[in-house]
């Protein structure tokens, strides 16, 4: 708070409530009401924030320079969120280093990763939706647990060797062709690589703690390279070029398997997956209810299956659901319900018609919609 004395007869100075520039031109805006407060670029947006604050949150605020925020006066900041601004360069004064744990610079104009060497206590870093080509200059951030580089221009996985405490790595929507240089990330539990140009699952044998592997919307033709991933619980491979199901012999802990939008013609090699809860196999070439019953009937935990768009559904749509129930009496969810109460379908439909920067969440939970929504497919 400013030390300046305030006149009790004058109206209080407004806090830094920021105008979303998109709202100013929105066709749905209320033109009859008072005009929104406009903000000059890079004015002191934090003037009303106490020196001992532990969080800075300025979203869609037209910030172009982190220096203009005068961060030197804050000594207890743990979280900084500057999403959807116009920042081109990372600037974090030394006083932030001891306490800063989370830095979110999602959707800015950053092209080079610099200025982070000294904030060694960071546990979460989000540089998604920027213009970054190379992952570098983060080797000192050895306490990182969550790292996000979604929707950049990265071609090679690199510069992560020292991040041995990393639990979650998100590199979706880049230009990556090979899975590489992850050998030392033995604590990794979640790896998200959707919408890249990957043709083979490889070089992940050391990731024995991996629980979630998501590689939708790539160019994968065969299931391989999963032999050492005995802890794997969720596998997302929608929108690839798979023709069969194999290579899952060592993945007995799988709970969720998504192979939607591939070219799989036979349901097979699933009998050992006794913990399976959800199978997403929409829009393939499956035609046999006998295979469905043989592979899935004994799975007591299985509650959700998606077979829509397969020949076994298209051949007799009116009888399809009853046939699935007869084959799999334990099932509670068959495809999407007509009233869209299923959360996965609800969110994917919303994103389909109101596309926003959070699309990555869409393929996290509904991988079979990603390539159609994003267009830049195989």
C-alpha positions as a Markdown table, in Angstrom:
| # | Residue | x | y | z |
|---|---|---|---|---|
| 1 | Unk | 0.0 | 0.0 | 0.0 |
| 2 | Unk | 1.3 | 3.5 | -0.8 |
| 3 | Unk | 2.6 | 5.6 | 2.1 |
| 4 | Unk | 0.8 | 8.6 | 0.6 |
| 5 | Unk | -2.0 | 10.0 | 2.8 |
| 6 | Unk | -5.4 | 9.8 | 1.2 |
| 7 | Unk | -8.1 | 12.5 | 1.4 |
| 8 | Unk | -11.2 | 11.0 | 3.0 |
| 9 | Unk | -13.4 | 13.3 | 0.9 |
| 10 | Unk | -12.0 | 12.0 | -2.4 |
| 11 | Unk | -13.1 | 8.7 | -3.8 |
| 12 | Unk | -10.8 | 5.8 | -3.2 |
| 13 | Unk | -8.3 | 5.0 | -5.8 |
| 14 | Unk | -9.4 | 1.9 | -7.7 |
| 15 | Unk | -7.3 | -1.2 | -7.4 |
| 16 | Unk | -5.6 | -2.5 | -10.5 |
| 17 | Unk | -8.7 | -4.2 | -11.9 |
| 18 | Unk | -7.7 | -4.7 | -15.5 |
| 19 | Unk | -9.7 | -4.4 | -18.7 |
| 20 | Unk | -9.6 | -7.4 | -21.1 |
| 21 | Unk | -8.8 | -5.8 | -24.5 |
| 22 | Unk | -11.0 | -8.4 | -26.2 |
| 23 | Unk | -14.0 | -7.3 | -24.2 |
| 24 | Unk | -13.7 | -3.7 | -25.5 |
| 25 | Unk | -14.5 | -4.9 | -29.0 |
| 26 | Unk | -16.9 | -7.8 | -28.1 |
| 27 | Unk | -20.2 | -7.8 | -30.0 |
| 28 | Unk | -21.8 | -8.9 | -26.8 |
| 29 | Unk | -20.5 | -6.0 | -24.7 |
| 30 | Unk | -23.1 | -3.8 | -23.0 |
| 31 | Unk | -22.7 | -0.5 | -24.9 |
| 32 | Unk | -25.2 | 1.2 | -22.7 |
| 33 | Unk | -23.2 | 0.9 | -19.5 |
| 34 | Unk | -20.3 | 3.0 | -18.3 |
| 35 | Unk | -17.0 | 2.5 | -20.3 |
| 36 | Unk | -14.5 | 0.1 | -18.8 |
| 37 | Unk | -11.4 | 1.5 | -17.2 |
| 38 | Unk | -8.6 | 1.4 | -19.7 |
| 39 | Unk | -5.0 | 0.9 | -18.7 |
| 40 | Unk | -2.0 | 2.5 | -20.2 |
| 41 | Unk | 0.6 | -0.1 | -21.0 |
| 42 | Unk | 3.0 | -0.8 | -18.3 |
| 43 | Unk | 1.8 | 1.6 | -15.7 |
| 44 | Unk | 2.5 | 0.6 | -12.1 |
| 45 | Unk | -0.1 | -2.2 | -12.0 |
| 46 | Unk | 1.1 | -3.4 | -8.6 |
| 47 | Unk | 1.0 | 0.0 | -6.8 |
| 48 | Unk | -1.7 | -1.3 | -4.4 |
| 49 | Unk | -0.1 | -4.6 | -3.6 |
| 50 | Unk | 1.5 | -4.9 | -0.2 |
| 51 | Unk | 5.3 | -5.3 | 0.0 |
| 52 | Unk | 4.8 | -8.6 | 1.9 |
| 53 | Unk | 2.4 | -10.1 | -0.6 |
| 54 | Unk | 3.1 | -13.7 | -1.5 |
| 55 | Unk | 1.4 | -13.7 | -5.0 |
| 56 | Unk | 1.4 | -11.5 | -8.1 |
| 57 | Unk | -1.5 | -12.2 | -10.5 |
| 58 | Unk | -1.8 | -10.1 | -13.6 |
| 59 | Unk | -3.6 | -11.8 | -16.5 |
| 60 | Unk | -4.4 | -10.2 | -19.9 |
| 61 | Unk | -3.1 | -6.9 | -18.6 |
| 62 | Unk | -1.0 | -5.7 | -21.5 |
| 63 | Unk | 2.3 | -6.0 | -19.6 |
| 64 | Unk | 5.2 | -5.8 | -22.1 |
| 65 | Unk | 8.0 | -5.4 | -19.6 |
| 66 | Unk | 8.5 | -7.3 | -16.3 |
| 67 | Unk | 10.9 | -4.5 | -15.2 |
| 68 | Unk | 8.0 | -2.1 | -15.2 |
| 69 | Unk | 6.4 | -4.1 | -12.4 |
| 70 | Unk | 9.1 | -2.9 | -10.0 |
| 71 | Unk | 9.4 | -6.4 | -8.5 |
| 72 | Unk | 12.4 | -5.3 | -6.4 |
| 73 | Unk | 10.3 | -4.3 | -3.4 |
| 74 | Unk | 8.7 | -7.7 | -2.9 |
| 75 | Unk | 10.5 | -10.1 | -0.5 |
| 76 | Unk | 8.0 | -12.9 | 0.1 |
| 77 | Unk | 6.6 | -13.7 | -3.4 |
| 78 | Unk | 6.0 | -17.4 | -3.9 |
| 79 | Unk | 3.8 | -17.3 | -7.1 |
| 80 | Unk | 3.9 | -15.0 | -10.1 |
| 81 | Unk | 1.2 | -15.4 | -12.8 |
| 82 | Unk | 1.5 | -13.1 | -15.9 |
| 83 | Unk | -0.5 | -15.0 | -18.4 |
| 84 | Unk | -1.7 | -13.6 | -21.7 |
| 85 | Unk | 0.5 | -10.5 | -21.8 |
| 86 | Unk | 3.1 | -9.1 | -24.2 |
| 87 | Unk | 6.2 | -10.0 | -22.4 |
| 88 | Unk | 9.3 | -10.7 | -24.6 |
| 89 | Unk | 12.0 | -11.0 | -21.9 |
| 90 | Unk | 12.0 | -12.7 | -18.5 |
| 91 | Unk | 13.2 | -10.4 | -15.7 |
| 92 | Unk | 13.3 | -11.5 | -12.1 |
| 93 | Unk | 15.3 | -9.5 | -9.6 |
| 94 | Unk | 17.5 | -11.3 | -7.1 |
| 95 | Unk | 15.2 | -10.5 | -4.2 |
| 96 | Unk | 12.7 | -13.0 | -5.6 |
| 97 | Unk | 15.1 | -15.9 | -5.7 |
| 98 | Unk | 14.8 | -17.2 | -2.1 |
| 99 | Unk | 11.0 | -17.5 | -2.1 |
| 100 | Unk | 9.7 | -17.8 | -5.7 |
| 101 | Unk | 8.2 | -21.3 | -6.3 |
| 102 | Unk | 5.8 | -20.9 | -9.2 |
| 103 | Unk | 6.2 | -18.8 | -12.4 |
| 104 | Unk | 3.5 | -18.7 | -15.0 |
| 105 | Unk | 4.3 | -16.8 | -18.3 |
| 106 | Unk | 1.8 | -18.7 | -20.4 |
| 107 | Unk | 0.8 | -17.0 | -23.7 |
| 108 | Unk | 3.3 | -14.2 | -24.0 |
| 109 | Unk | 5.9 | -13.3 | -26.7 |
| 110 | Unk | 9.0 | -15.0 | -25.3 |
| 111 | Unk | 11.4 | -16.4 | -27.8 |
| 112 | Unk | 14.4 | -17.2 | -25.6 |
| 113 | Unk | 14.6 | -18.9 | -22.1 |
| 114 | Unk | 16.9 | -16.6 | -20.2 |
| 115 | Unk | 17.0 | -14.9 | -16.8 |
| 116 | Unk | 16.0 | -17.9 | -14.7 |
| 117 | Unk | 19.4 | -19.3 | -13.5 |
| 118 | Unk | 19.1 | -17.7 | -10.0 |
| 119 | Unk | 15.5 | -18.7 | -9.1 |
| 120 | Unk | 16.7 | -22.1 | -8.0 |
| 121 | Unk | 13.7 | -22.8 | -5.8 |
| 122 | Unk | 11.2 | -22.9 | -8.6 |
| 123 | Unk | 9.0 | -26.0 | -8.5 |
| 124 | Unk | 6.6 | -25.0 | -11.4 |
| 125 | Unk | 7.4 | -23.2 | -14.6 |
| 126 | Unk | 4.9 | -22.6 | -17.4 |
| 127 | Unk | 6.2 | -21.1 | -20.7 |
| 128 | Unk | 3.4 | -22.5 | -22.8 |
| 129 | Unk | 2.1 | -20.6 | -25.8 |
| 130 | Unk | 5.2 | -18.6 | -26.5 |
| 131 | Unk | 7.7 | -18.6 | -29.4 |
| 132 | Unk | 10.4 | -20.7 | -27.9 |
| 133 | Unk | 12.6 | -22.9 | -30.2 |
| 134 | Unk | 15.1 | -24.3 | -27.7 |
| 135 | Unk | 14.8 | -25.6 | -24.2 |
| 136 | Unk | 17.9 | -24.2 | -22.4 |
| 137 | Unk | 19.2 | -22.2 | -19.5 |
| 138 | Unk | 17.1 | -24.1 | -16.9 |
| 139 | Unk | 19.7 | -26.6 | -15.7 |
| 140 | Unk | 20.0 | -24.8 | -12.3 |
| 141 | Unk | 16.3 | -25.3 | -11.6 |
| 142 | Unk | 16.8 | -28.7 | -10.0 |
| 143 | Unk | 13.7 | -28.5 | -7.8 |
| 144 | Unk | 11.3 | -28.2 | -10.7 |
| 145 | Unk | 8.4 | -30.7 | -10.4 |
| 146 | Unk | 6.1 | -29.3 | -13.2 |
| 147 | Unk | 7.4 | -27.9 | -16.5 |
| 148 | Unk | 5.2 | -26.7 | -19.4 |
| 149 | Unk | 6.3 | -25.8 | -22.9 |
| 150 | Unk | 3.0 | -26.4 | -24.7 |
| 151 | Unk | 2.5 | -24.8 | -28.1 |
| 152 | Unk | 6.0 | -23.5 | -28.9 |
| 153 | Unk | 8.3 | -24.2 | -31.8 |
| 154 | Unk | 10.5 | -26.8 | -30.1 |
| 155 | Unk | 12.0 | -29.5 | -32.3 |
| 156 | Unk | 14.3 | -31.3 | -29.9 |
| 157 | Unk | 13.9 | -32.4 | -26.3 |
| 158 | Unk | 17.0 | -31.1 | -24.6 |
| 159 | Unk | 18.4 | -29.3 | -21.6 |
| 160 | Unk | 16.5 | -31.3 | -19.0 |
| 161 | Unk | 19.2 | -33.6 | -17.8 |
| 162 | Unk | 19.6 | -32.0 | -14.4 |
| 163 | Unk | 15.9 | -31.8 | -13.5 |
| 164 | Unk | 15.9 | -35.0 | -11.6 |
| 165 | Unk | 12.9 | -34.0 | -9.4 |
| 166 | Unk | 10.7 | -33.4 | -12.3 |
| 167 | Unk | 7.3 | -35.1 | -12.0 |
| 168 | Unk | 5.3 | -33.6 | -14.9 |
| 169 | Unk | 6.6 | -32.6 | -18.3 |
| 170 | Unk | 4.3 | -31.1 | -20.9 |
| 171 | Unk | 5.6 | -30.6 | -24.5 |
| 172 | Unk | 2.4 | -30.9 | -26.5 |
| 173 | Unk | 1.8 | -29.0 | -29.7 |
| 174 | Unk | 5.4 | -28.5 | -30.8 |
| 175 | Unk | 7.5 | -29.9 | -33.7 |
| 176 | Unk | 9.2 | -32.7 | -31.9 |
| 177 | Unk | 10.1 | -35.8 | -34.1 |
| 178 | Unk | 11.9 | -38.0 | -31.6 |
| 179 | Unk | 11.5 | -38.8 | -27.9 |
| 180 | Unk | 15.0 | -38.3 | -26.6 |
| 181 | Unk | 17.2 | -37.0 | -23.7 |
| 182 | Unk | 14.9 | -38.1 | -20.9 |
| 183 | Unk | 17.0 | -40.8 | -19.4 |
| 184 | Unk | 17.9 | -38.9 | -16.2 |
| 185 | Unk | 14.3 | -37.9 | -15.4 |
| 186 | Unk | 13.7 | -41.1 | -13.3 |
| 187 | Unk | 11.1 | -39.4 | -11.0 |
| 188 | Unk | 8.9 | -38.4 | -14.0 |
| 189 | Unk | 5.3 | -39.5 | -13.5 |
| 190 | Unk | 3.5 | -37.7 | -16.4 |
| 191 | Unk | 4.8 | -37.1 | -19.9 |
| 192 | Unk | 2.6 | -35.2 | -22.4 |
| 193 | Unk | 3.7 | -35.1 | -26.0 |
| 194 | Unk | 0.4 | -34.7 | -28.0 |
| 195 | Unk | 0.3 | -33.0 | -31.4 |
| 196 | Unk | 3.9 | -33.4 | -32.4 |
| 197 | Unk | 5.5 | -35.4 | -35.2 |
| 198 | Unk | 6.6 | -38.5 | -33.3 |
| 199 | Unk | 6.6 | -41.7 | -35.2 |
| 200 | Unk | 8.0 | -44.1 | -32.6 |
| 201 | Unk | 7.8 | -44.6 | -28.8 |
| 202 | Unk | 11.3 | -45.0 | -27.7 |
| 203 | Unk | 14.1 | -43.9 | -25.2 |
| 204 | Unk | 11.8 | -44.0 | -22.2 |
| 205 | Unk | 12.9 | -47.2 | -20.6 |
| 206 | Unk | 14.4 | -45.4 | -17.6 |
| 207 | Unk | 11.1 | -43.7 | -16.8 |
| 208 | Unk | 10.0 | -46.5 | -14.5 |
| 209 | Unk | 7.8 | -44.2 | -12.3 |
| 210 | Unk | 5.8 | -43.0 | -15.3 |
| 211 | Unk | 2.1 | -43.2 | -14.6 |
| 212 | Unk | 0.7 | -41.1 | -17.5 |
| 213 | Unk | 2.0 | -41.2 | -21.1 |
| 214 | Unk | 0.0 | -39.1 | -23.6 |
| 215 | Unk | 1.1 | -39.0 | -27.2 |
| 216 | Unk | -2.1 | -38.3 | -29.2 |
| 217 | Unk | -2.1 | -36.7 | -32.7 |
| 218 | Unk | 1.3 | -38.0 | -33.8 |
| 219 | Unk | 2.5 | -40.5 | -36.4 |
| 220 | Unk | 2.8 | -43.7 | -34.3 |
| 221 | Unk | 2.2 | -46.9 | -36.2 |
| 222 | Unk | 3.0 | -49.6 | -33.6 |
| 223 | Unk | 2.9 | -49.9 | -29.8 |
| 224 | Unk | 6.4 | -50.5 | -28.6 |
| 225 | Unk | 9.0 | -49.2 | -26.1 |
| 226 | Unk | 6.7 | -49.6 | -23.1 |
| 227 | Unk | 8.2 | -52.8 | -21.7 |
| 228 | Unk | 9.8 | -51.2 | -18.6 |
| 229 | Unk | 6.9 | -49.0 | -17.7 |
| 230 | Unk | 5.2 | -51.3 | -15.2 |
| 231 | Unk | 3.8 | -48.3 | -13.2 |
| 232 | Unk | 1.9 | -46.9 | -16.2 |
| 233 | Unk | -1.7 | -46.3 | -15.4 |
| 234 | Unk | -3.0 | -44.1 | -18.3 |
| 235 | Unk | -2.0 | -44.3 | -22.0 |
| 236 | Unk | -3.4 | -41.9 | -24.6 |
| 237 | Unk | -2.7 | -42.7 | -28.2 |
| 238 | Unk | -5.6 | -41.3 | -30.1 |
| 239 | Unk | -5.2 | -39.9 | -33.6 |
| 240 | Unk | -2.2 | -41.9 | -34.6 |
| 241 | Unk | -1.7 | -44.6 | -37.3 |
| 242 | Unk | -2.1 | -47.7 | -35.1 |
| 243 | Unk | -3.4 | -50.8 | -36.8 |
| 244 | Unk | -3.2 | -53.2 | -33.9 |
| 245 | Unk | -3.0 | -53.6 | -30.1 |
| 246 | Unk | 0.2 | -55.2 | -28.9 |
| 247 | Unk | 3.2 | -54.4 | -26.7 |
| 248 | Unk | 1.3 | -53.9 | -23.5 |
| 249 | Unk | 2.3 | -57.2 | -21.8 |
| 250 | Unk | 4.3 | -55.4 | -19.1 |
| 251 | Unk | 1.7 | -52.7 | -18.4 |
| 252 | Unk | -0.7 | -54.6 | -16.1 |
| 253 | Unk | -1.5 | -51.5 | -14.1 |
| 254 | Unk | -3.2 | -49.7 | -16.9 |
| 255 | Unk | -6.5 | -48.1 | -15.9 |
| 256 | Unk | -7.1 | -46.0 | -18.9 |
| 257 | Unk | -6.3 | -46.8 | -22.6 |
| 258 | Unk | -7.2 | -44.4 | -25.4 |
| 259 | Unk | -6.7 | -45.6 | -28.9 |
| 260 | Unk | -9.5 | -43.6 | -30.5 |
| 261 | Unk | -9.2 | -42.5 | -34.1 |
| 262 | Unk | -6.7 | -45.0 | -35.3 |
| 263 | Unk | -7.0 | -48.0 | -37.8 |
| 264 | Unk | -7.2 | -50.8 | -35.3 |
| 265 | Unk | -9.2 | -53.7 | -36.7 |
| 266 | Unk | -9.1 | -56.3 | -33.9 |
| 267 | Unk | -9.6 | -56.0 | -30.2 |
| 268 | Unk | -6.9 | -58.2 | -28.8 |
| 269 | Unk | -4.0 | -58.6 | -26.3 |
| 270 | Unk | -6.0 | -56.9 | -23.5 |
| 271 | Unk | -6.9 | -59.9 | -21.4 |
| 272 | Unk | -4.1 | -59.4 | -18.9 |
| 273 | Unk | -5.2 | -55.8 | -18.1 |
| 274 | Unk | -7.3 | -56.7 | -15.1 |
| 275 | Unk | -7.2 | -53.2 | -13.7 |
| 276 | Unk | -8.6 | -51.5 | -16.8 |
| 277 | Unk | -11.4 | -49.0 | -16.0 |
| 278 | Unk | -11.8 | -47.1 | -19.3 |
| 279 | Unk | -11.2 | -48.1 | -22.9 |
| 280 | Unk | -11.5 | -45.4 | -25.6 |
| 281 | Unk | -11.6 | -47.0 | -29.0 |
| 282 | Unk | -14.0 | -44.8 | -31.0 |
| 283 | Unk | -13.5 | -44.5 | -34.8 |
| 284 | Unk | -11.4 | -47.5 | -35.5 |
| 285 | Unk | -12.3 | -50.6 | -37.6 |
| 286 | Unk | -13.6 | -52.9 | -34.9 |
| 287 | Unk | -16.4 | -55.2 | -36.1 |
| 288 | Unk | -16.6 | -58.1 | -33.6 |
| 289 | Unk | -18.7 | -58.2 | -30.5 |
| 290 | Unk | -17.2 | -61.6 | -29.8 |
| 291 | Unk | -13.8 | -59.9 | -29.4 |
| 292 | Unk | -15.3 | -57.3 | -27.1 |
| 293 | Unk | -16.7 | -60.0 | -24.8 |
| 294 | Unk | -13.6 | -62.2 | -24.9 |
| 295 | Unk | -11.2 | -59.4 | -24.1 |
| 296 | Unk | -13.2 | -57.3 | -21.6 |
| 297 | Unk | -16.0 | -59.3 | -19.9 |
| 298 | Unk | -13.8 | -60.5 | -17.0 |
| 299 | Unk | -12.6 | -57.0 | -16.1 |
| 300 | Unk | -14.5 | -56.1 | -12.9 |
| 301 | Unk | -13.1 | -52.5 | -12.7 |
| 302 | Unk | -14.1 | -51.6 | -16.3 |
| 303 | Unk | -16.9 | -49.0 | -16.3 |
| 304 | Unk | -16.5 | -47.0 | -19.5 |
| 305 | Unk | -16.1 | -48.0 | -23.1 |
| 306 | Unk | -16.3 | -46.0 | -26.3 |
| 307 | Unk | -16.8 | -47.9 | -29.6 |
| 308 | Unk | -18.8 | -45.3 | -31.6 |
| 309 | Unk | -17.7 | -44.9 | -35.2 |
| 310 | Unk | -16.6 | -48.5 | -35.5 |
| 311 | Unk | -18.3 | -51.1 | -37.9 |
| 312 | Unk | -19.8 | -52.9 | -34.8 |
| 313 | Unk | -21.7 | -49.7 | -34.0 |
| 314 | Unk | -22.5 | -48.5 | -37.5 |
| 315 | Unk | -23.8 | -51.9 | -38.7 |
| 316 | Unk | -26.8 | -51.8 | -36.3 |
| 317 | Unk | -26.9 | -48.5 | -34.4 |
| 318 | Unk | -30.3 | -49.3 | -32.8 |
| 319 | Unk | -29.0 | -52.5 | -31.3 |
| 320 | Unk | -25.5 | -51.4 | -30.6 |
| 321 | Unk | -25.8 | -50.3 | -26.9 |
| 322 | Unk | -27.9 | -53.4 | -26.0 |
| 323 | Unk | -25.2 | -55.6 | -27.5 |
| 324 | Unk | -22.5 | -53.9 | -25.5 |
| 325 | Unk | -24.5 | -54.3 | -22.3 |
| 326 | Unk | -25.0 | -58.0 | -23.0 |
| 327 | Unk | -21.3 | -58.5 | -23.7 |
| 328 | Unk | -20.2 | -56.3 | -20.8 |
| 329 | Unk | -22.8 | -56.2 | -18.0 |
| 330 | Unk | -20.4 | -54.3 | -15.7 |
| 331 | Unk | -20.3 | -51.3 | -17.9 |
| 332 | Unk | -21.8 | -48.0 | -16.6 |
| 333 | Unk | -20.9 | -45.7 | -19.5 |
| 334 | Unk | -21.2 | -46.5 | -23.2 |
| 335 | Unk | -19.9 | -43.7 | -25.4 |
| 336 | Unk | -21.4 | -40.2 | -24.8 |
| 337 | Unk | -24.8 | -39.9 | -23.1 |
| 338 | Unk | -27.4 | -37.9 | -25.0 |
| 339 | Unk | -27.6 | -35.2 | -22.4 |
| 340 | Unk | -23.8 | -34.7 | -22.3 |
| 341 | Unk | -23.6 | -35.3 | -18.6 |
| 342 | Unk | -20.3 | -37.1 | -19.1 |
| 343 | Unk | -17.6 | -34.6 | -18.2 |
| 344 | Unk | -15.2 | -35.7 | -21.0 |
| 345 | Unk | -17.8 | -35.1 | -23.7 |
| 346 | Unk | -19.0 | -31.9 | -22.1 |
| 347 | Unk | -15.6 | -30.3 | -22.1 |
| 348 | Unk | -14.6 | -31.5 | -25.5 |
| 349 | Unk | -17.8 | -30.1 | -27.0 |
| 350 | Unk | -17.3 | -26.8 | -25.3 |
| 351 | Unk | -13.7 | -26.5 | -26.7 |
| 352 | Unk | -14.9 | -27.6 | -30.1 |
| 353 | Unk | -17.2 | -24.6 | -30.5 |
| 354 | Unk | -15.4 | -22.1 | -28.2 |
| 355 | Unk | -11.8 | -22.8 | -28.9 |
| 356 | Unk | -9.5 | -21.3 | -26.4 |
| 357 | Unk | -5.8 | -21.4 | -25.4 |
| 358 | Unk | -6.5 | -24.2 | -22.9 |
| 359 | Unk | -7.0 | -26.7 | -25.7 |
| 360 | Unk | -4.3 | -28.9 | -24.2 |
| 361 | Unk | -6.7 | -29.9 | -21.4 |
| 362 | Unk | -9.0 | -31.2 | -24.2 |
| 363 | Unk | -6.6 | -33.9 | -25.4 |
| 364 | Unk | -5.6 | -34.7 | -21.9 |
| 365 | Unk | -9.1 | -35.9 | -21.2 |
| 366 | Unk | -10.5 | -36.4 | -24.6 |
| 367 | Unk | -7.7 | -37.2 | -27.0 |
| 368 | Unk | -9.9 | -38.4 | -29.8 |
| 369 | Unk | -11.0 | -34.8 | -30.6 |
| 370 | Unk | -7.6 | -33.1 | -30.8 |
| 371 | Unk | -6.6 | -33.5 | -34.4 |
| 372 | Unk | -10.0 | -32.5 | -35.7 |
| 373 | Unk | -10.1 | -29.4 | -33.5 |
| 374 | Unk | -6.5 | -28.4 | -34.3 |
| 375 | Unk | -6.4 | -29.3 | -37.9 |
| 376 | Unk | -2.7 | -29.7 | -38.3 |
| 377 | Unk | -2.9 | -33.4 | -38.2 |
| 378 | Unk | -0.9 | -36.2 | -39.7 |
